[in-house]
């Protein structure tokens, strides 16, 4: 999902990093029952390589139902998000386009769980989303992350690349892994976004180009 000012939500099913160290997903066709790698289905425009039918039927990842967000009260209230509905199937990309101030970023923050909706409902994997506790939010954010337009403000400029990526593994509960296992996961994440970990691990974010910081942000997301 892409908001016009450069906010992207990567949701489950769009290629998450998993414990097997592969940046792909399995897609099961609801028609023939066979399972394929997500990249195979993507190259076939979302259709099953075997039977040719759509693989997205009944495979809803994220859904918004009559979502509203109102800031303030009375005459000074602002209706930032007005009765928004959409359904995101696994493997799909949805774009939200609108003029400045139309509520794109506010709605994206609601999807991320950074803002609560005034009314309406967000469903994740066909079930109501509950973000009442820290552990619930942590589990949710392991599957849904944002890529912001300004990568420079995203990173702590006093942390080297190695620590930035290593902290992701700690947050994911993989702090118990050996140093070599962690390093291999960081190497794989960087390789996936066409970065060389060996050349970057000892650098600070301000030593990277804008493109490198954007890709590092994506690598960090896949490690979450």
Secondary structure, DSSP 8 states (H G I E B T S, - for coil): -EETTTEEEE-TTS----TT--S--EEE-TTT--EEEHHHHHHTTTB-TTT--BS-TT-EEEEEEEEEEEESSGGG-EEEEEEEEEEEETT---EE---TTSSHHHHHHHHHTSS--SEEEEEETTEE----SHHHHHHHHTT-EEE-S-GGGTS-TTSBHHHHHHHHHHHTT-TTS-HHHHHHHHHHHHHHTT--HHHHTT-BGGGS-HHHHHHHHHHHHHH-
